């Protein structure tokens, strides 16, 4: 069970603000902790359904949707060998690609830099909260420290941790037109 706390507000029968839930994330899969998800734009603040709890953890949001999650990146020294990581990551990506659209856009065009390289059809707002990570891109890399922010715009990328402690990041994923789609 996650140690992350999530407080969700809502409205009572008189339209007054209340705490609708106070507890762990809506759902989790391994090192991903789903805090909230929406299925449409604009988001529906009347519907009390917790979309993060109502479905399995998926890689990217539904069309016109969002996902707010925490994710952890373990130190490289604690991970299995490269080939085993590649197989595990491909299996995890397949399990989290819940529909054909996600499977089609969750591309892995080049994993030669690292087995966790991937791409989604989203714009992601990512904040490093704890630890240190390096964001790998096809060309180059960026070392991040706590409270650094990345706006990840549908690029092939991967997160690696050269430190000794598990890194914690927060990310908001917003459905977007895929890069290179011509749309």
Secondary structure as UniProt FT lines:
FT   STRAND          6..11
FT   TURN            13..14
FT   STRAND          17..23
FT   STRAND          27..29
FT   TURN            30..31
FT   STRAND          32..38
FT   TURN            51..53
FT   TURN            63..64
FT   STRAND          66..73
FT   HELIX           76..78
FT   HELIX           82..96
FT   HELIX           100..105
FT   TURN            115..116
FT   STRAND          122..130
FT   STRAND          133..137
FT   STRAND          141..144
FT   TURN            146..147
FT   STRAND          149..153
FT   STRAND          157..160
FT   STRAND          167..175
FT   TURN            179..180
//
